[in-house]
């Protein structure tokens, strides 16, 4: 039950939707149009999945966002399920590859 879960994991872990006062910190992606469309930036400390057609700009958008996050002193991880991460292109976009945590799926 809700009370037991909140006791075990901390007050506010579970609540009713009408009782939430969730403040989501957003970080600018570095792409003004995207930030405007999604309410001011990408939610911080979240897992973000980008989905779309092949060559639709998903990787470039993700890498621009990573570069923006890194410029703000944040740590990023990149999970490459399409095997499309090009380190040289990432660096052109401003990504510090030495500081990027990468995971390549098989």
Order of alpha helices (4+ residues) and beta strands (2+ residues): alpha-beta-alpha-beta-alpha-beta-alpha-beta
